[in-house]
Amino acid sequence: MIEGLSVSDISSYLAATGWVRQPEGWRGAAVWVHDGDHEVLVPGADGLADGPRRLREIVALLAKVEGRAAEDIASDIGSPMVDVQWYRTPIIPADGQFGLVEAVTALNSAQTALSAAARAALTGPRPVFDGAAPKPVRDLLARVRVGPIVPAADLLTVRVPLQEEGDGEPPLARRTLTLLQRAALLMREAGAEVRRTGDISVFDGIVRDGVSADLCAALARFAGPDPGAGFEVGFRWARALPSAVPARTVVFDAGSGPLLRRVAHRLRRLHREGASVTGLIGALFDNGGEDRFRVHVRGRVTTGDGGPRGSIWVRLPDEAAYDVAVDAHRNRTPVRAAGTLMDVNGRRELIATSFGKVVDDRFEES
């Protein structure tokens, strides 16, 4: 369990999890304390005769303080550049003895959820992801590791290594899990809204945040066959690459499984064909709340079914695109948007995944 752990790994983990190193050591060892109630001695160097025993004692105390398995903590200590996602679900029994069907379901669901989130982070949100995943997504999934499988825990732990990409952006792995955490939070909130109002269409508005039929179906399977079972999805960020986004645990209440299956069916049904529009912006809408970043475009709408249409509401992907739209509207500059047609609150809209000004002088106002 502790093979390969270094004093440096232990020290960086303690510093990242709230422990404080004391100015005075003890017989060459560093003294770390936690909330004044716990104390550990970290060897001064690797390779000391009593080093393995000291490390076992440290990991055992950390397991007690954090309420997690020692194997899980040792894996975190030795993986400073790995983000972690975990599921607590009824299809993973507490005794660690997976049934074959449950194990396959859990692993396939975890893979599908990661793939859907990675595709949304890489190429933009979609209600449904068709075809093979892009190569960067496949490469990301190939690096993912599962475990350790701890007999005393009812967790499936997914470890996602981070790779620096050199372009100033966070790694795709971090963007994927950040999007997945936010999507899970929004799905939980939308589920509560459905229970209050009975209106499942509230999920349509969070497709732009990475919620898809694929993701809904994957998470629904973690609820198991019992429609009354809830489940949890948790996140921890790699300590070597801190995040401004707090790591969260998202708890889905009992009954979430059937609801997410309904949402997945709805998003697939609403998913039609790709569409695009080129024209002038006639109106802008942003209420500063949940209904944000919409523009009405008059011009040429192209759809897969070839149906004629001269204008359409376009839901933009983010505030930056809305700022471009404001400037285009002010200067009567034509724009082009492409994405997917969906029914949103009873109205046909283009959920844009790309948006920008048109520099083609041949454009003529309709």
N, C-alpha and C positions, 0 to 999 in steps of 0.2 A: 504493500500500500504506500509506503513512504520512500521506496526506492526511487532515486533520481531527484528527490526534493533537496534543494540547497538552502543554506542559511539565508541567502539573498531572497529566494522565493518566499520563505517563511516571513522574513522581515517586511517585505513589500505587501504581503497579504495582511499581516497584522496592522500595518499603517493604513491600509485601504478599508479596513473593517472596524475602525474605531478604537483600536488599541493605541496606547501612548508609551513611547520609550522613555524610560527614566534617565536622568542625567548620570546617575551612578550605576555602575555594573556590579556584578558579584562573581569573583574568581574568574574573570575573563569573559563571563557570559553577560549578554544584554538583558536587562529587566524590562519587561513590558507589562502594563496594567490595563485593565478594562473596567471602566466605571467604578474603580476603587474596590471592586469585589473579587476580581480574579487577577492572578499574576502568573506569568510564565518566564522561564529562563531560556533564552535562545543562545546556543553555542556561539563562541566567538569566531569559529571557522569550520569549514567542512572537513570531514575526515577524522574527527576526534574519536577516541575509543568509545566514549559514552554518547556519541552523537545520535545514533539510531534510537537509543532509548529515550533521549531527550525529545526527539522529534515525535516519537509515538505518544509521549506524554502531552506534548503540545497539541497534536491533532485530536487526541481524546478529549482534552479540555475544550477545544474549539467546538467539537461536536456537542458537548454538553451546553456550552454557552449559546450556540446558534440553533440547537434543536434539530440538527441534521445528522445524517450518517457520516461517520468518519471517512468512509471511502469517497463520498461525494466531496467532502471538504479537501481531502488530499488531492483529488483531481483538479479542483479549483486552484489550489496552491501551485500546482505544477503546470498550470495553463494560463499564464498572465495575459496572453493575446487570444483568448477564446471567449466569445459571448455564449451564454447558456440560456436555453429555453427548457422549461420542464412542464409536464402535465401531471396533475393528480386526478385520476379518473377511475370510475368503477370497473373499467375493463382491465385495469392493472391491479391485481389483488395484493393485499398487504404482505402476504407471505412470500412474495417474489416468484411464485410458481405460475408462470404464464401458461394459459391454454394456447394451443397452436393458432386457433382462429383469432383469439383476442390479440396475440402478439403480432400477427400479420396485420390485423386491423389497425392497431396502434401505430406500427411503424409506417404503414402506407398513409395513414392520416397525417402523421407528422411530416412525412415527405411532401404530401400534397399541399399542406398548409404553408410550408416553407417555399415550395415552388411557386404557389400563387402569389405570395407576398414578394418574392424575389422578382417575378415577372412584372408585378405592378411597380416595384421600385425602379426597375431597369427601363421598361418601355412605356410606363404609364398605366393607370388603372383601366380595367375592363370588367364588364359584368360577367363575362365568360372568357376563359383563355382556351383558344382552339389551337390545334397543331402541336408540334414539338416545341419544347422550351428552347430559348436561345442558348448558345454555347456558354456564355458567362454564368447563366443559371445552372446549367448542367455541371459546370466545373465547381460551382459553389456546393451543390448537393453532393458531389463526389468527395469533398473534403470533410463533410459533416460526420461526426462520430456520435454514437449512442452509448450511454452508460456513465458510471458503472451501474449494473443492475444490483440493487441492494436488497437482500431477502427481507429485511425488516421494514422496508419502505414501499409505499404504493405509488412510486413516481416513475415516470419515463423521462429521462434526462437527455436532452439533445444539445450537443456541443458544436458550436459553429466557429471555426477558426477565422480570424481576421487577416486579411492581406492588404498591406498598404498599396494604394493605386497610383500614387504619385501625381495626381491632378488636383490636389487640394480638397477633393471630396472625401467624405467618410467612405470606408470600404463598402462594397456592395453587401457584404454580410451584415454590417451594422445598420445600413439603410433598410435592409430586409426586415430585421428584427424590430427596429424602431417603428416601421410601418405596420408590422404585424401586431405589435403591442397597441398602437393607436387604433387600429382596426378592431381589435378585440374589445377595447374599451367602448368604442362607438357601438359595436354590435350589442354589448351588454346594455348600454343606455337605450338603444333602439328597442331591444326586447322589453325593457320596462315600459317604454312608451306604448308598445303594442298591447301589453297587458292592461294599460290604463284606458286606451282608446279603441282597441280592436282593429286599428288601421295598420296593416302590414306594409303599406307603401312607404312608411317612414324609412325603410331600409334602402329605397331607391336613391335617396339623397346622399347616402354615404358610400355609394360606389366610387365616387371621385376620391375617397380616402383609402382606397385599396380593398374594399369589401367586394367580394366576387362570389359567384355561385360555387366555384371550386373551394374557396376558403370556408364558406358556410357549411358545405357538405362535409368537409374534412373535420371541422370542429364538432359538428353534430354527432359524428361517429364516436367521439370521446365520451358522450353521454351514455353510451351503451344501449342495450336493448330495452332497458327499463325507462319508460317515458318520464318517470319522476326523478331520475337521477341528475344531480348537478356535477360539475367538474371545474377544475381550476387550470389556468395557464399562467405560468410565472416566467420572469425574465431576470437575468443578472448580466451586467456589462463587464467586459474584460477590464481588469484594473489597470492594465498597461495602456489603455486607450479610454480615458474617462469620457462620459457622455453628459451633456447638459440636460438630457431627458431622464428624469428619474425612472429607475427600474421599478416595475409594478407587478403585482399579482392580480389577475383578473378572475373573479369568481363568477361563474355562470350558474344561475339558480336552477332548481329543479324545473323541468319542463322546457329548458332551453333547447334540448336536442330536437324534439319534434318541430319547434318553431324554426330553427335554423334549416331544417330539411325543407320546410315550406318556403322559406326565403330562397333557398337554392333553386327550388323548382320555379319560383316566380321570376328570378333573374334570368334563368335559362329561357323561360317563355317570353319574357320581354326582349331578350336579346334577338335582334334581327340581323341586319346587315350593316356593314360600314357605310358611312355617309360623309359628305363634305358639303360646305357652302362657301361661296365666294360672293362678296357683295359689300354693301355699306351698312354701318351700324345705325339703326333707327332709334334705339332706346337702350338705356343701361339700367341695370337693377342690382342694388346691393343694400340689403336692409341691415347690415352690420350684425346680424344674428345667425340663424341657421340657414337662411335662404340667401346665398351670397353669389356674387360674380356671375351674373347672367346678362347676356346682351341679345337684342333682337336684330338679326341680320336680314336685310332685303337684298336678294340677288339670285344667283343660280345655285339651286340645291341639287346635288347628285346623290341618288340612292340606288341600292342594288336592284330594287324592283322597277326602277325607272319612272316611278310615279311623279307627276308634275308638282312642283312646289316652288313658290317664289319667295318665301321668307320662312324663318324658323328661329325659335329661341335657342340660344347656344349657352350651355353651362360651362364656364371656363375652369381650367384646372386649378388656378391659384391666383393670388393677389397680383403677382407680377404680370400675368396675362391680362388681368383686368386693367392694370395701369396702361398697358399697351392699347387696350380697347378704348379707354378714355381719351387718349391722345389721338387715336385714329378717328374717333367720333368728332372730336373738336376740329380736326383738320380735314374731315371728309375724305379720309384715306381708306381705300378698300382693304378688306381683310379676308383671310381664308382660314376656315376651321375644319378639322377632320376628327372623326370619332365614331361613336355608336349612337344610333337612334334608340331612345327609350321613352316609355310613358312615365312621366313624373307628375304626380298630383293631378292626373287626368289630362295632362297636356303632353303632346309629343315634343321632345327636346333632343337636341344633339349634345351628347356628353362628350366634350372636346378633349382629345388627348394631345392635339397639336393646334397651335393658334399663332397667327402672326399677320403682319401687314403684307399687302400684295405690292410688289415692285414692278409688275407687268404693266407697261403703259397701254397695252391693248384692252385692258378692262374697260367696259362701258357700263354705266349705271343702267339698271333695268328700268 
